Amino acid sequence: MRRTFAAVGLALLLALSGCSFLGGPGTATDAGGLTADTAPPGVSADSERLENETALVAAHTDRLVDTGFRYELRSNATVVQQGEPRQVRRQQVTRVAPGRTQYNYTTVNPGSRFDVWGNESVQAVKVQFGDQVQYRTGEAAAAASLTGQNVFVRYLSSGEWAVTNVTEREGTTTLVTLESSTPPTRAGALPRNATDVRDYEARIVVDGEGRVYQFVTSGTYTIDDTEGSFQLVYVLRSLDDPGVTKPQWADEALSQSG
């Protein structure tokens, strides 16, 4: 039996150590309709729809890089591995200092873990497969990949995103909720070979300056003649300097590359 979108979103958010996003539960009041002053970049106050997803995600990245931030991202999707459908769960925590002077993130996959540290010019990666450890180095990550922009745009570029709620949190921040039921068509939004996408729903919560506080999406599909499902949750946890420091293993990785 398919769970409702609200139930899926709630369960996943609880799995992210609490169902509230940035700022805690706070006090939210109905702010009425959307106005030109409160509309996020790319969202029209007249049509109450997202009309320019590029403007929205660009504003999100610019604002987050200015202040520094921390967010959590989790996904759970049915994929085909070695000819068999499997449910794969991934989670990532990303921390970025103001101005992207330093950053780190940790990605945990089934059977592997990636620890990444970087600054404005270089990146070091520690990869763990069971008991094996490898180091890699390369160019610094782009801002769009660090803020989650590259994830959002896969979904925001498809379908009709309509405003469903406008609230004011503690009299200082206007939060706008938009929802869509149109399945995404961009590469990477769904597992490869997923067809007959159905029961698709998505929600994004964004403030008037374009910062994405929460993104939740879920759906079902057919993959390798099997019914599969996916859920993705992004939660912005902080808009402060997360205090990123260079780990000792990064020096070892960089010395090996030299």
C-alpha positions in Angstrom: 0.0 0.0 0.0 1.3 3.4 -0.9 2.0 5.8 1.9 0.8 9.4 1.5 3.3 12.1 0.6 2.9 13.7 4.1 3.7 10.4 5.8 6.7 9.7 3.7 8.0 13.2 4.3 7.4 13.0 8.0 9.1 9.6 8.3 12.2 10.8 6.5 12.5 14.0 8.3 12.2 12.2 11.6 15.1 10.0 10.4 17.1 13.2 10.0 17.1 13.7 13.8 14.1 15.8 14.1 11.2 16.9 11.9 12.0 20.7 12.0 14.4 22.4 9.7 16.6 25.5 10.2 15.7 27.5 13.3 13.8 24.9 15.2 10.0 24.7 15.5 9.6 28.4 16.3 6.3 30.2 15.8 4.7 30.2 12.3 1.7 32.4 11.4 -0.2 32.6 8.2 1.2 35.4 6.1 -1.6 35.5 3.6 -0.9 35.5 -0.1 2.4 36.0 -1.9 3.5 39.6 -2.6 6.2 41.1 -4.8 8.1 41.8 -1.6 7.9 38.3 -0.2 8.2 36.3 -3.4 11.4 34.3 -3.7 13.6 34.8 -6.8 12.1 33.1 -9.8 8.6 32.8 -8.2 5.9 35.1 -9.5 3.6 36.9 -7.0 1.0 37.2 -9.7 0.7 33.6 -10.9 2.0 32.2 -7.6 4.1 29.7 -9.6 7.8 29.0 -10.1 8.7 30.6 -13.4 12.5 30.7 -13.4 14.1 27.8 -11.5 17.6 29.0 -12.5 17.1 32.2 -10.7 15.9 30.4 -7.6 18.7 27.9 -7.3 21.3 30.6 -8.1 20.0 32.8 -5.3 20.0 29.8 -2.9 23.7 29.2 -3.7 24.7 32.9 -3.4 23.0 33.4 -0.1 24.4 30.2 1.5 27.9 30.8 0.4 27.8 34.3 1.9 27.0 33.1 5.4 28.3 29.5 5.6 25.9 26.6 6.2 25.2 23.0 7.1 22.7 20.7 5.6 21.7 17.0 5.5 20.6 15.0 2.5 19.2 11.5 2.4 17.9 9.3 -0.4 16.3 5.9 -0.6 15.8 4.4 -4.0 15.2 1.1 -5.7 18.0 0.5 -8.3 19.2 -2.5 -10.3 22.6 -3.8 -9.2 24.2 -6.9 -10.7 20.9 -7.7 -12.4 18.9 -7.5 -9.1 16.6 -4.8 -7.8 17.8 -3.4 -4.5 16.9 -0.6 -2.1 19.9 1.7 -1.8 20.1 4.3 1.0 22.5 7.2 1.0 23.1 10.0 3.3 25.3 13.1 3.3 26.2 15.9 5.7 27.8 19.0 4.2 29.4 21.9 6.0 30.8 25.0 4.2 32.5 28.1 5.7 31.5 31.6 4.6 32.9 32.4 1.2 33.6 28.7 0.6 37.1 29.2 2.1 36.9 25.6 3.5 34.3 22.9 3.3 33.8 19.2 4.2 31.2 16.6 3.6 30.7 13.0 4.3 28.7 10.7 2.1 27.8 7.2 3.3 26.7 4.6 0.8 26.1 0.9 1.2 29.6 -0.6 1.7 31.5 2.7 1.2 32.1 6.1 2.8 33.5 9.3 1.3 35.1 12.0 3.5 35.9 15.2 1.6 37.7 18.3 2.6 38.5 21.3 0.4 39.2 25.0 0.1 39.0 27.5 -2.7 41.7 25.7 -4.8 42.0 22.1 -3.9 40.0 19.1 -2.7 41.1 15.9 -0.9 39.0 12.8 -0.6 39.3 9.8 1.7 37.5 6.7 0.4 36.7 3.7 2.5 35.6 0.4 1.1 35.3 -2.0 4.0 38.9 -2.1 5.5 40.5 -0.5 2.4 41.3 3.2 2.4 42.2 5.2 -0.6 43.1 8.9 -1.1 42.3 11.2 -4.0 42.8 14.8 -4.8 41.5 17.2 -7.4 40.1 20.7 -8.0 37.8 22.4 -5.5 34.1 21.6 -5.7 31.9 24.1 -7.4 29.6 26.1 -5.2 26.5 24.7 -7.0 27.5 21.2 -6.0 28.1 22.1 -2.4 24.8 23.9 -1.8 22.6 21.2 -3.3 21.7 23.4 -6.3 22.6 20.6 -8.7 20.2 18.3 -6.9 17.2 20.7 -6.8 17.4 21.8 -10.4 16.8 18.3 -11.6 13.3 18.4 -10.2 12.5 22.1 -10.4 13.0 22.3 -14.1 10.0 20.0 -14.8 6.3 20.6 -14.4 4.2 23.1 -12.6 5.4 24.3 -9.2 2.6 26.1 -7.4 2.6 28.1 -4.2 0.5 26.2 -1.5 1.4 28.0 1.7 3.0 31.3 2.8 3.9 31.6 6.5 5.9 34.1 8.6 8.3 32.5 11.2 8.7 34.6 14.4 8.0 37.8 12.5 11.3 37.8 10.7 11.3 35.2 7.9 8.7 34.5 5.3 8.6 30.9 4.2 7.0 29.9 0.9 6.0 26.4 0.1 5.6 25.2 -3.5 4.5 21.7 -4.6 4.5 19.7 -7.8 3.1 16.4 -9.0 4.8 16.4 -12.4 7.5 13.7 -12.6 11.0 15.1 -13.4 12.6 14.5 -16.8 16.1 15.6 -16.1 18.9 13.0 -16.1 19.8 11.9 -12.6 16.5 12.8 -11.0 15.4 9.1 -11.1 17.4 5.9 -11.2 18.5 4.8 -14.7 15.9 2.7 -16.5 13.1 3.8 -14.2 9.8 3.9 -16.3 6.1 4.5 -15.7 6.7 7.0 -12.9 3.6 7.5 -10.8 2.5 8.7 -7.3 5.0 11.5 -7.7 4.9 14.4 -5.3 7.5 17.0 -4.4 7.6 20.0 -2.0 10.1 22.8 -1.5 10.2 25.4 1.3 12.1 28.6 0.5 12.5 32.0 2.0 12.0 35.3 0.3 15.7 35.6 -0.6 15.8 32.2 -2.2 17.3 30.0 0.5 15.9 26.4 0.3 15.1 25.3 3.8 13.6 22.0 2.9 13.1 19.8 -0.2 11.2 16.5 -0.1 10.2 14.3 -3.1 8.9 10.8 -3.5 7.4 8.5 -6.1 7.1 5.0 -7.5 8.2 3.5 -10.8 8.9 0.3 -12.7 12.5 -0.8 -13.0 13.5 -4.2 -14.4 9.9 -5.3 -14.4 9.7 -4.6 -10.6 7.9 -1.9 -8.7 10.4 0.5 -7.2 10.2 3.6 -5.1 12.4 6.6 -4.2 12.4 9.3 -1.6 14.8 12.3 -1.3 15.0 14.7 1.6 17.2 17.8 2.0 17.1 19.8 5.3 19.0 23.0 5.9 20.3 22.9 9.4 22.3 26.1 9.9 23.1 29.4 8.3 26.2 30.0 10.4 29.9 29.3 10.1 30.1 25.5 10.8 33.8 25.8 11.9 35.4 23.6 9.2 38.9 22.5 10.0 41.4 20.6 7.9 41.7 17.0 8.9 45.0 15.3 9.3 44.3 12.7 6.6 43.9 15.6 4.1 47.5 16.5 4.5 48.5 12.9 3.8 46.3 12.8 0.7 47.7 16.0 -0.6 51.3 14.9 0.1 50.7 11.7 -1.9 49.4 13.7 -4.9 52.5 15.9 -4.9 
